[in-house]
Amino acid sequence: MNNPRLAGRYAKSLLDLATEQNQVDAVYADMKWLHSICKSNPDFVNVLRSPVIKPSAKASIIESVTKERVSKLTSAFIQLLVAKNRELNLPEIVTTYIDQFNTLRNIHKVKITTAAPISEEMKNTIMANVNAKATAGQTFEIETQVKNELIGGFLLETNGVLVDASILRDLKDIHKQFMNNDYLHRIR
């Protein structure tokens, strides 16, 4: 159940409290870890969202997953979510917290999608080029994804700007030109 307003409020409250207690980086590390758990384990997310499973059972499952892995502040926050029956919103709150943290620290995501996995050397080259264009105080995080259907080339996305330099897009453009029959009247 997506509820961006609720996720924003809880994430902002946690960020404010973490700032007040000087634990912003620790909570951020916890949120990154929880984000990876939610992303890699859909069963965990399904348990959180299940109306059949009792809140006490959810609390014990969450406790067993996060035990000695997260800070006391994050643990108390998760317990609050369970007490308020908001545990189903945990994945969304985690994502929103990460976004708010990135905004606070002026960190921008660079998402690169390629047809084949790219090497660390290539990632470093791309990041060097991106950092050269950055203004003072900006930092970038790189995220890679592989989509075989691109055939070749890449998609680069950052700050809502998409650069599509893929072979798939080139083929679609060529197909579109042929469908427009731009060359038919020149032949006659």
Secondary structure, DSSP 4 states (H G I P E B T S, - for coil): ---HHHHHHHHHHHHHHHHHTT-HHHHHHHHHHHHHHHHH-HHHHHHHH-SSS-HHHHHHHHHHHHTTTS-HHHHHHHHHHHHTT-GGGHHHHHHHHHHHHHHHHTEEEEEEEESSPPPHHHHHHHHHHHHHHPPTT-EEEEEEEE-GGG-SEEEEEETTEEEEEEHHHHHHHHHHHHHTTTTHHHH-
